[in-house]
Amino acid sequence: MKIDKTEIKINGSKLKICIVLPYFNESIGLELCKNAKEELLANKVPEKNIKIVRTAGALEVPFACLKIIEKEKPDAIIALGAIIRGETSHYDQVCTESYRGITDIQLKTGIPISFGILTCENINQAKERASKKGLNKGKDAALAALIQTSL
């Protein structure tokens, strides 16, 4: 990943990273996960140190993160998925509570949780953000988690 003109590479050879991925909007989530995992491997995180945990949806991600931290003691967690606006206010509630829960858990535990959950207006927007040819937010979320481990 480049931030401005700086190429960022991190030696993740000793890191233990967990990816939390909801089943909801699975095709988008799987693309995010594939791209995140590729970035972790490119930064030398051993495949055996990458664990993927599945949840039903985005609202369940904060609880999963807390349990993973208690049981697995990872160096970082990457929360992935997609929340796509529908016809009700449910979208706003899921976005707000997912953000709040993840933020609260990382501040409480001191374990970084990279927020790679897309919050999109429609499926096309989500596909563009998840795509390796598009914005590639899975890769960005993985790199953000790696950067946070050095703090």
ABEGO torsion letter per residue (X at the ends): XBBEABBBBBBAAABBBBBBBBABGAAAAAAAAAAAAAAAAAAGBBAAABBBBBBABAAAAAAAAAAAAAAAGBABBBBBEBBBBBABAAAAAAAAAAAAAAAAAAAAAGBBBBBABBBBABAAAAAAAABAABAGAAAAAAAAAAAAAAX
